[in-house]
């Protein structure tokens, strides 16, 4: 009897230990919406719930264009209110001059979706429907491409506009194995460990995609000494203030040294411009605080930029954008008459 009691106790302890390990691993694993993404050249993730609470985005209605309003009316889904998490994958296409352009995208959304209404909408819009692994994939023509949409679960929807079905199939396959906490694509496997804990926004990928020309990165047509084959890890998290961190993983230490020098030069120019800009309003003060907190350092082949972004600066920029949108709505540009 005593031996059976010890065996039972050992089994209980083992089960509890396994559960604790699973919980710890799950906390350190990438978010599910990111783990579901197929192989890609870049990934961007947003956790919108804390950002919505922080910026109060959903408390300030904005005008919708006609297509988006029709979508809201048909499905009852308004992304400003209903979307909680989103992950985007960027795929470099083999022929940048082809009919699908230089890149394609795959996305996974988590939020409050009205399943029956969304399914009716997708059925009405789809030119074709494919059944794969127990899920319906809706193929919807849009801007010369085929957009494929699948409802994975009551709170998960995936979308892809890649030329083939490979990526949307991969998302469905990953969904069926999503219980594995460290499942995911190669970018996550290699670099997610470097994303700081509690990051609400982060991205991993090559900044040269899709803006690079040849072997040099261009910004507004100007060549910059940023290696196209460098991988970047960007993140934003809220710890009383918004902490911004950008890591460039350069191919060599010398390349990282060049990036540090260029970043400090640009930072110095920006600080000088703010100092000589004249009277300082609240927004200018916030910009100065941002620039003062920004620092750049090198660790091996990594260039690390960190900064603290004032919340009021984010709110003022959002307010300015909304004012600009409202002005555009009040003063629409004249359209050409139809022929």
NUMI-30773 format. One record per residue (C-alpha): residue number from 1; residue in three letters; x, y, z. Coordinates in Angstrom, 1 decimal. Layout:
N
PT  resi  resn       u       v       w
PT   NUM   ALA       X       Y       Z
...
This chain:
339
PT  resi  resn       u       v       w
PT     1   UNK     0.0     0.0     0.0
PT     2   UNK     2.8     2.4     0.9
PT     3   UNK     4.6     1.6    -2.3
PT     4   UNK     1.5     2.4    -4.4
PT     5   UNK     1.1     5.7    -2.5
PT     6   UNK     4.6     6.7    -3.4
PT     7   UNK     4.1     5.7    -7.0
PT     8   UNK     0.8     7.7    -7.2
PT     9   UNK     2.6    10.7    -5.5
PT    10   UNK     5.5    10.5    -8.0
PT    11   UNK     3.0    10.5   -10.9
PT    12   UNK     1.2    13.5    -9.5
PT    13   UNK     4.5    15.4    -9.0
PT    14   UNK     5.7    14.5   -12.5
PT    15   UNK     2.4    15.7   -14.1
PT    16   UNK     2.5    19.0   -12.1
PT    17   UNK     6.2    19.5   -13.1
PT    18   UNK     5.3    18.9   -16.7
PT    19   UNK     2.5    21.4   -16.5
PT    20   UNK     4.8    24.0   -14.9
PT    21   UNK     7.4    23.5   -17.6
PT    22   UNK     4.8    23.7   -20.3
PT    23   UNK     3.5    27.0   -18.9
PT    24   UNK     7.0    28.5   -18.7
PT    25   UNK     7.8    27.4   -22.2
PT    26   UNK     4.6    28.8   -23.5
PT    27   UNK     5.4    32.2   -21.9
PT    28   UNK     8.8    32.3   -23.6
PT    29   UNK     7.4    31.0   -26.9
PT    30   UNK     6.5    33.3   -29.8
PT    31   UNK     2.8    34.3   -29.8
PT    32   UNK     0.6    31.8   -31.6
PT    33   UNK    -0.3    34.2   -34.5
PT    34   UNK     3.4    34.5   -35.2
PT    35   UNK     4.1    30.7   -34.9
PT    36   UNK     1.4    30.0   -37.5
PT    37   UNK     3.1    32.1   -40.2
PT    38   UNK     4.9    30.3   -43.0
PT    39   UNK     8.5    30.6   -44.0
PT    40   UNK     9.2    34.3   -44.8
PT    41   UNK    11.8    36.9   -45.3
PT    42   UNK    10.4    39.2   -42.6
PT    43   UNK     7.9    39.1   -39.8
PT    44   UNK     6.1    41.9   -37.9
PT    45   UNK     3.9    41.3   -34.8
PT    46   UNK     1.4    43.6   -33.1
PT    47   UNK    -0.3    43.1   -29.7
PT    48   UNK    -3.1    45.6   -30.1
PT    49   UNK    -5.0    45.3   -26.8
PT    50   UNK    -2.4    47.1   -24.5
PT    51   UNK    -1.7    49.6   -27.3
PT    52   UNK    -5.4    50.3   -27.7
PT    53   UNK    -5.7    50.9   -24.0
PT    54   UNK    -2.6    53.1   -23.9
PT    55   UNK    -3.4    55.3   -26.9
PT    56   UNK    -7.3    55.0   -26.6
PT    57   UNK    -7.4    54.5   -30.4
PT    58   UNK   -10.8    52.8   -30.3
PT    59   UNK   -12.4    55.8   -28.5
PT    60   UNK   -11.8    58.2   -31.4
PT    61   UNK   -13.9    57.2   -34.4
PT    62   UNK   -12.5    57.8   -37.8
PT    63   UNK   -14.1    57.9   -41.2
PT    64   UNK   -13.9    54.7   -43.2
PT    65   UNK   -13.6    54.4   -46.9
PT    66   UNK   -16.5    52.8   -48.8
PT    67   UNK   -15.0    49.3   -49.2
PT    68   UNK   -14.0    49.0   -45.5
PT    69   UNK   -17.4    50.3   -44.4
PT    70   UNK   -19.1    47.7   -46.6
PT    71   UNK   -17.0    45.1   -44.9
PT    72   UNK   -18.0    46.3   -41.5
PT    73   UNK   -21.7    46.4   -42.4
PT    74   UNK   -21.5    42.8   -43.8
PT    75   UNK   -19.4    41.2   -41.1
PT    76   UNK   -19.9    43.3   -38.0
PT    77   UNK   -16.1    43.3   -37.6
PT    78   UNK   -14.3    46.7   -37.0
PT    79   UNK   -10.6    46.2   -36.7
PT    80   UNK   -10.1    49.2   -34.5
PT    81   UNK   -12.3    47.6   -31.8
PT    82   UNK   -12.2    43.8   -32.5
PT    83   UNK    -8.6    43.0   -33.5
PT    84   UNK    -6.4    41.9   -30.6
PT    85   UNK    -3.2    40.5   -32.2
PT    86   UNK    -1.8    40.4   -35.8
PT    87   UNK     1.2    38.9   -37.4
PT    88   UNK     2.5    39.6   -40.9
PT    89   UNK     4.9    37.7   -43.0
PT    90   UNK     6.7    39.3   -46.0
PT    91   UNK     7.7    37.0   -48.9
PT    92   UNK    10.2    38.0   -51.5
PT    93   UNK     9.0    36.9   -54.9
PT    94   UNK    11.3    35.4   -57.5
PT    95   UNK    10.4    37.9   -60.2
PT    96   UNK    10.1    41.5   -58.8
PT    97   UNK     8.8    42.7   -62.1
PT    98   UNK     6.2    40.0   -62.5
PT    99   UNK     2.4    40.5   -62.2
PT   100   UNK     2.5    40.0   -58.4
PT   101   UNK     5.2    42.6   -57.8
PT   102   UNK     8.3    42.2   -55.6
PT   103   UNK     6.7    40.9   -52.5
PT   104   UNK     3.6    39.1   -51.2
PT   105   UNK     2.1    38.9   -47.7
PT   106   UNK     0.6    36.3   -45.3
PT   107   UNK    -1.2    37.4   -42.2
PT   108   UNK    -2.8    35.8   -39.1
PT   109   UNK    -5.3    37.8   -37.1
PT   110   UNK    -6.7    37.1   -33.6
PT   111   UNK    -9.7    38.9   -32.2
PT   112   UNK   -13.5    38.9   -31.9
PT   113   UNK   -14.9    37.6   -35.2
PT   114   UNK   -18.6    37.0   -36.0
PT   115   UNK   -18.1    33.5   -37.5
PT   116   UNK   -21.4    33.0   -39.4
PT   117   UNK   -21.5    36.6   -40.8
PT   118   UNK   -17.8    36.4   -41.8
PT   119   UNK   -18.3    33.1   -43.5
PT   120   UNK   -21.3    34.4   -45.5
PT   121   UNK   -19.3    37.4   -46.6
PT   122   UNK   -16.3    35.3   -47.7
PT   123   UNK   -18.6    32.9   -49.6
PT   124   UNK   -20.2    35.8   -51.4
PT   125   UNK   -16.9    37.3   -52.3
PT   126   UNK   -15.0    34.2   -53.3
PT   127   UNK   -14.5    33.2   -56.9
PT   128   UNK   -13.5    29.7   -55.8
PT   129   UNK   -13.4    27.6   -52.6
PT   130   UNK   -10.9    24.9   -51.7
PT   131   UNK   -11.3    22.3   -48.9
PT   132   UNK    -7.9    21.6   -47.1
PT   133   UNK    -7.3    19.8   -43.9
PT   134   UNK   -10.9    20.4   -42.7
PT   135   UNK   -10.9    24.1   -43.5
PT   136   UNK   -12.5    26.1   -46.4
PT   137   UNK   -10.1    28.4   -48.2
PT   138   UNK   -11.8    31.3   -49.9
PT   139   UNK   -10.1    32.6   -53.1
PT   140   UNK   -11.0    36.3   -53.6
PT   141   UNK    -9.8    38.3   -56.6
PT   142   UNK    -8.3    41.7   -55.6
PT   143   UNK    -6.2    44.1   -57.6
PT   144   UNK    -5.1    41.5   -60.0
PT   145   UNK    -4.1    39.0   -57.3
PT   146   UNK    -5.8    36.1   -55.6
PT   147   UNK    -6.3    36.7   -51.9
PT   148   UNK    -6.9    33.5   -49.9
PT   149   UNK    -8.7    33.6   -46.6
PT   150   UNK    -9.3    30.8   -44.1
PT   151   UNK   -11.2    30.9   -40.8
PT   152   UNK    -9.0    28.7   -38.5
PT   153   UNK   -11.0    29.0   -35.3
PT   154   UNK   -13.6    31.2   -33.6
PT   155   UNK   -11.0    33.9   -33.0
PT   156   UNK    -8.3    33.2   -35.7
PT   157   UNK    -8.3    34.2   -39.4
PT   158   UNK    -5.5    33.8   -41.9
PT   159   UNK    -4.9    35.6   -45.2
PT   160   UNK    -2.3    35.3   -47.9
PT   161   UNK    -1.9    36.8   -51.4
PT   162   UNK     1.0    34.7   -52.5
PT   163   UNK     0.8    33.4   -56.1
PT   164   UNK     0.4    29.7   -54.9
PT   165   UNK    -1.5    28.0   -52.1
PT   166   UNK     1.7    26.8   -50.4
PT   167   UNK     1.7    29.5   -47.7
PT   168   UNK    -1.9    29.3   -46.8
PT   169   UNK    -1.6    25.5   -46.6
PT   170   UNK     1.4    25.9   -44.3
PT   171   UNK    -0.5    28.1   -42.0
PT   172   UNK    -3.3    25.5   -41.7
PT   173   UNK    -0.7    22.8   -41.1
PT   174   UNK     1.0    24.8   -38.4
PT   175   UNK    -2.4    25.5   -36.8
PT   176   UNK    -2.9    21.8   -36.3
PT   177   UNK     0.4    21.5   -34.5
PT   178   UNK     0.2    24.8   -32.6
PT   179   UNK     0.3    23.1   -29.2
PT   180   UNK     4.1    22.8   -29.7
PT   181   UNK     5.3    26.0   -28.0
PT   182   UNK     8.5    26.5   -30.1
PT   183   UNK     7.0    25.6   -33.4
PT   184   UNK     7.4    28.3   -36.0
PT   185   UNK     9.3    29.3   -39.0
PT   186   UNK    13.1    29.7   -39.4
PT   187   UNK    13.2    33.4   -38.5
PT   188   UNK    11.5    32.8   -35.2
PT   189   UNK    13.7    29.8   -34.5
PT   190   UNK    16.9    31.8   -35.1
PT   191   UNK    16.0    35.2   -33.7
PT   192   UNK    12.9    35.3   -31.5
PT   193   UNK    15.1    34.7   -28.4
PT   194   UNK    16.5    38.2   -28.9
PT   195   UNK    13.1    39.9   -28.8
PT   196   UNK    12.8    41.5   -25.3
PT   197   UNK    10.2    40.1   -23.0
PT   198   UNK     6.8    41.9   -22.9
PT   199   UNK     7.4    43.5   -26.4
PT   200   UNK     4.0    44.6   -27.7
PT   201   UNK     5.4    45.3   -31.2
PT   202   UNK     8.3    43.5   -32.8
PT   203   UNK     9.7    42.7   -36.2
PT   204   UNK    12.4    40.4   -37.6
PT   205   UNK    13.8    40.4   -41.1
PT   206   UNK    16.1    42.1   -43.7
PT   207   UNK    15.5    45.8   -44.1
PT   208   UNK    16.6    45.6   -47.7
PT   209   UNK    13.3    43.9   -48.5
PT   210   UNK    11.7    45.2   -50.6
PT   211   UNK    13.6    48.6   -50.8
PT   212   UNK    17.0    47.4   -51.9
PT   213   UNK    18.4    47.9   -55.4
PT   214   UNK    21.2    45.6   -56.3
PT   215   UNK    23.5    45.3   -53.3
PT   216   UNK    22.8    48.7   -51.6
PT   217   UNK    20.0    50.0   -49.5
PT   218   UNK    18.3    53.1   -50.8
PT   219   UNK    16.1    55.6   -49.0
PT   220   UNK    14.2    58.2   -51.1
PT   221   UNK    16.7    57.4   -53.9
PT   222   UNK    19.8    58.0   -51.8
PT   223   UNK    22.3    55.2   -51.3
PT   224   UNK    23.0    54.4   -47.6
PT   225   UNK    25.8    52.2   -46.2
PT   226   UNK    23.4    49.6   -44.7
PT   227   UNK    24.2    46.1   -45.8
PT   228   UNK    21.3    44.5   -47.7
PT   229   UNK    22.0    41.1   -46.1
PT   230   UNK    21.8    42.5   -42.5
PT   231   UNK    19.0    41.1   -40.3
PT   232   UNK    17.1    43.6   -38.1
PT   233   UNK    15.3    42.9   -34.9
PT   234   UNK    13.0    45.8   -33.8
PT   235   UNK    10.8    45.9   -30.7
PT   236   UNK     8.7    48.2   -28.7
PT   237   UNK     7.5    47.5   -25.1
PT   238   UNK     5.8    49.6   -22.4
PT   239   UNK     7.5    49.8   -19.1
PT   240   UNK     6.1    53.1   -17.8
PT   241   UNK     7.4    54.5   -21.1
PT   242   UNK     7.7    53.1   -24.6
PT   243   UNK    11.1    51.4   -24.9
PT   244   UNK    12.3    51.2   -28.5
PT   245   UNK    15.1    48.8   -29.4
PT   246   UNK    16.6    48.2   -32.9
PT   247   UNK    19.3    45.6   -33.4
PT   248   UNK    21.2    45.2   -36.7
PT   249   UNK    23.0    41.9   -37.2
PT   250   UNK    25.6    42.8   -39.8
PT   251   UNK    27.6    40.3   -41.7
PT   252   UNK    30.9    41.5   -40.1
PT   253   UNK    32.1    43.6   -37.2
PT   254   UNK    33.5    46.2   -39.6
PT   255   UNK    30.1    46.5   -41.2
PT   256   UNK    28.5    47.0   -37.7
PT   257   UNK    31.2    49.7   -37.0
PT   258   UNK    30.2    51.6   -40.1
PT   259   UNK    26.5    51.4   -39.1
PT   260   UNK    27.3    52.7   -35.6
PT   261   UNK    29.2    55.7   -37.1
PT   262   UNK    26.4    56.5   -39.5
PT   263   UNK    23.7    56.2   -36.8
PT   264   UNK    25.6    58.5   -34.5
PT   265   UNK    26.1    61.0   -37.3
PT   266   UNK    22.4    61.1   -38.2
PT   267   UNK    21.5    61.3   -34.5
PT   268   UNK    23.9    64.3   -34.0
PT   269   UNK    22.3    66.1   -36.9
PT   270   UNK    18.8    65.5   -35.6
PT   271   UNK    19.8    66.8   -32.2
PT   272   UNK    21.4    69.9   -33.7
PT   273   UNK    18.2    70.6   -35.7
PT   274   UNK    16.0    70.4   -32.6
PT   275   UNK    18.3    72.7   -30.6
PT   276   UNK    18.2    75.4   -33.3
PT   277   UNK    14.5    75.0   -34.1
PT   278   UNK    13.5    78.0   -32.0
PT   279   UNK    10.7    78.1   -29.4
PT   280   UNK     9.8    74.7   -28.0
PT   281   UNK     6.2    73.5   -27.8
PT   282   UNK     5.1    70.3   -26.0
PT   283   UNK     5.7    68.2   -29.1
PT   284   UNK     9.1    69.6   -29.7
PT   285   UNK    10.0    69.0   -26.0
PT   286   UNK     8.9    65.3   -26.4
PT   287   UNK    11.1    65.0   -29.5
PT   288   UNK    14.0    66.4   -27.6
PT   289   UNK    13.4    63.9   -24.8
PT   290   UNK    13.3    61.1   -27.4
PT   291   UNK    16.6    62.2   -29.0
PT   292   UNK    18.2    62.7   -25.6
PT   293   UNK    17.4    59.1   -24.6
PT   294   UNK    18.6    57.6   -27.9
PT   295   UNK    21.9    55.8   -27.7
PT   296   UNK    23.8    53.6   -30.2
PT   297   UNK    26.3    50.9   -29.2
PT   298   UNK    28.2    48.0   -30.9
PT   299   UNK    28.5    44.5   -29.6
PT   300   UNK    30.4    42.3   -32.0
PT   301   UNK    28.6    42.3   -35.3
PT   302   UNK    25.5    43.8   -33.7
PT   303   UNK    24.6    47.5   -33.8
PT   304   UNK    22.0    48.3   -31.0
PT   305   UNK    19.9    51.4   -30.9
PT   306   UNK    17.7    52.1   -27.9
PT   307   UNK    15.4    54.9   -27.0
PT   308   UNK    12.5    55.9   -24.8
PT   309   UNK     9.5    57.3   -26.7
PT   310   UNK     7.2    59.7   -24.7
PT   311   UNK     3.6    58.5   -24.7
PT   312   UNK     2.4    62.1   -25.3
PT   313   UNK     4.5    62.2   -28.5
PT   314   UNK     2.7    59.1   -29.8
PT   315   UNK    -0.7    60.6   -28.9
PT   316   UNK     0.2    63.9   -30.6
PT   317   UNK     1.3    62.2   -33.7
PT   318   UNK    -1.9    60.1   -33.8
PT   319   UNK    -4.0    63.2   -33.2
PT   320   UNK    -2.2    65.0   -36.1
PT   321   UNK    -2.9    62.1   -38.4
PT   322   UNK    -6.5    62.1   -37.5
PT   323   UNK    -6.8    65.8   -38.1
PT   324   UNK    -5.2    65.4   -41.5
PT   325   UNK    -7.6    62.6   -42.4
PT   326   UNK   -10.5    64.7   -41.3
PT   327   UNK    -9.3    67.6   -43.4
PT   328   UNK    -9.0    65.3   -46.4
PT   329   UNK   -12.6    64.1   -45.8
PT   330   UNK   -13.8    67.6   -45.7
PT   331   UNK   -11.9    68.7   -48.8
PT   332   UNK   -11.9    65.8   -51.2
PT   333   UNK    -9.8    66.0   -54.3
PT   334   UNK   -11.8    66.5   -57.5
PT   335   UNK   -12.2    63.3   -59.5
PT   336   UNK   -12.1    63.0   -63.3
PT   337   UNK   -15.4    62.4   -64.9
PT   338   UNK   -16.1    58.9   -66.0
PT   339   UNK   -15.9    58.2   -69.7
